[in-house]
Amino acid sequence: HVTYTQQYRRCGRAGCPTCGSGQPGHGPYWYAYWRENGQVHSRYIGKSSPYEALSALNNGGTTPTVDTRVLRVRTLGAFSVLRGREQIPAECWARRSGTVLFKCLLCAPGHRMHQEQLIDVLWPSASSAVGAGNLRVAVHWLRKLVDGDGKTHIPLVDHWLTLAPSLHGDSPVEWLDADAFVEHANRALAGDDLASCRAALDLYGGEYLPDDRYEEWAMSRREELRQLRLAVLLHAADLCARAGASQEASRHLHALLAADSCHEVAARALMHLHTDSGRRAEAIRVYRRLARDLKAELDLQPEPETQALCRMLYQ
């Protein structure tokens, strides 16, 4: 079973306009992921759709048929929706109520919400009757946008609205990048396979729904995904350190601290890493940055264990 995902990449060049603030980065590029002998493997495919890139292998040179009844949604780093092989243009998502309805279903457990919950999110000041009417209009608009052959991706059953990625019942695991990341991340955290950690981290394409950074309905899911990424980074760093891959361990810890400068466990691990490599001055700088950010953001001091490590560095 091969999972295909689209991801953006940042080149790291100073001043690159494609990677600047508010920009998703270069791409999107297609990657393939699969499990073999208990390990997760990945392969870069390119900008071309995997259905086209692998057509010769799968169909003797003919263009494969893509099920247009399946939605594939990107939420990490940017928002986009594929219906089959075709991307729904960004300008089609201009209607706020229908777009927020769709994104709320993406965030919800099981991708389903009760009508009253959605009305509270979308029209908190409206009466029940007005809210119900507004919701009917938003659902109608959304179905026109995403549905295909008479069936609907947004069924309503017993006052519950559900987002169904497939119209024939079988939902591919990769249909939603956030769900694919969670699955791979939990699998990585449950074992000691560095390749699984790398594969999970590759699936994290950036902040969850960045255009909705201040929307309350997205905050819980965004923080959950962020914390899961931090946990995988820390786990990967630990595995690298144990394997003697200190440079990769350092990269993972630096990435973690860039996302959470007050993460004391990561800072302490990086201090140990620098100390073991004979770079005590670097370890002290890590401590000073941690102490500064803890004081500025949380009005806290480093834990006694971290302070003791710093004192040892001055001996």
Secondary structure in CASP SS format (residue, H / E / C, confidence):
PFRMAT SS
TARGET T0000
AUTHOR 0000-0000-0000
METHOD secondary structure of the structure
MODEL  1
H C 1.00
V E 1.00
T E 1.00
Y E 1.00
T E 1.00
Q E 1.00
Q E 1.00
Y E 1.00
R E 1.00
R C 1.00
C C 1.00
G C 1.00
R C 1.00
A C 1.00
G C 1.00
C C 1.00
P H 1.00
T H 1.00
C H 1.00
G C 1.00
S C 1.00
G C 1.00
Q C 1.00
P C 1.00
G C 1.00
H E 1.00
G E 1.00
P E 1.00
Y E 1.00
W E 1.00
Y E 1.00
A E 1.00
Y E 1.00
W E 1.00
R E 1.00
E E 1.00
N C 1.00
G C 1.00
Q E 1.00
V E 1.00
H E 1.00
S E 1.00
R E 1.00
Y E 1.00
I E 1.00
G E 1.00
K C 1.00
S C 1.00
S C 1.00
P H 1.00
Y H 1.00
E H 1.00
A H 1.00
L C 1.00
S H 1.00
A H 1.00
L H 1.00
N H 1.00
N H 1.00
G C 1.00
G C 1.00
T C 1.00
T C 1.00
P C 1.00
T C 1.00
V C 1.00
D C 1.00
T C 1.00
R C 1.00
V E 1.00
L E 1.00
R E 1.00
V E 1.00
R E 1.00
T C 1.00
L E 1.00
G C 1.00
A C 1.00
F C 1.00
S E 1.00
V E 1.00
L E 1.00
R E 1.00
G C 1.00
R C 1.00
E E 1.00
Q E 1.00
I C 1.00
P C 1.00
A H 1.00
E H 1.00
C H 1.00
W H 1.00
A C 1.00
R C 1.00
R H 1.00
S H 1.00
G H 1.00
T H 1.00
V H 1.00
L H 1.00
F H 1.00
K H 1.00
C H 1.00
L H 1.00
L H 1.00
C H 1.00
A C 1.00
P H 1.00
G H 1.00
H H 1.00
R E 1.00
M E 1.00
H E 1.00
Q H 1.00
E H 1.00
Q H 1.00
L H 1.00
I H 1.00
D H 1.00
V H 1.00
L H 1.00
W C 1.00
P C 1.00
S C 1.00
A C 1.00
S C 1.00
S H 1.00
A H 1.00
V H 1.00
G H 1.00
A H 1.00
G H 1.00
N H 1.00
L H 1.00
R H 1.00
V H 1.00
A H 1.00
V H 1.00
H H 1.00
W H 1.00
L H 1.00
R H 1.00
K H 1.00
L H 1.00
V H 1.00
D C 1.00
G C 1.00
D C 1.00
G C 1.00
K C 1.00
T C 1.00
H C 1.00
I C 1.00
P C 1.00
L E 1.00
V E 1.00
D C 1.00
H C 1.00
W E 1.00
L E 1.00
T E 1.00
L C 1.00
A C 1.00
P C 1.00
S E 1.00
L C 1.00
H C 1.00
G C 1.00
D C 1.00
S C 1.00
P C 1.00
V H 1.00
E H 1.00
W H 1.00
L E 1.00
D H 1.00
A H 1.00
D H 1.00
A H 1.00
F H 1.00
V H 1.00
E H 1.00
H H 1.00
A H 1.00
N H 1.00
R H 1.00
A H 1.00
L H 1.00
A C 1.00
G C 1.00
D C 1.00
D C 1.00
L H 1.00
A H 1.00
S H 1.00
C H 1.00
R H 1.00
A H 1.00
A H 1.00
L H 1.00
D H 1.00
L H 1.00
Y C 1.00
G C 1.00
G C 1.00
E C 1.00
Y E 1.00
L C 1.00
P H 1.00
D H 1.00
D H 1.00
R C 1.00
Y C 1.00
E C 1.00
E H 1.00
W H 1.00
A H 1.00
M H 1.00
S H 1.00
R H 1.00
R H 1.00
E H 1.00
E H 1.00
L H 1.00
R H 1.00
Q H 1.00
L H 1.00
R H 1.00
L H 1.00
A H 1.00
V H 1.00
L H 1.00
L H 1.00
H H 1.00
A H 1.00
A H 1.00
D H 1.00
L H 1.00
C H 1.00
A H 1.00
R H 1.00
A H 1.00
G C 1.00
A C 1.00
S H 1.00
Q H 1.00
E H 1.00
A H 1.00
S H 1.00
R H 1.00
H H 1.00
L H 1.00
H H 1.00
A H 1.00
L H 1.00
L H 1.00
A H 1.00
A H 1.00
D C 1.00
S C 1.00
C C 1.00
H C 1.00
E H 1.00
V H 1.00
A H 1.00
A H 1.00
R H 1.00
A H 1.00
L H 1.00
M H 1.00
H H 1.00
L H 1.00
H H 1.00
T H 1.00
D H 1.00
S C 1.00
G C 1.00
R C 1.00
R H 1.00
A H 1.00
E H 1.00
A H 1.00
I H 1.00
R H 1.00
V H 1.00
Y H 1.00
R H 1.00
R H 1.00
L H 1.00
A H 1.00
R H 1.00
D H 1.00
L H 1.00
K H 1.00
A H 1.00
E H 1.00
L H 1.00
D C 1.00
L C 1.00
Q C 1.00
P C 1.00
E C 1.00
P H 1.00
E H 1.00
T H 1.00
Q H 1.00
A H 1.00
L H 1.00
C H 1.00
R H 1.00
M H 1.00
L H 1.00
Y C 1.00
Q C 1.00
END
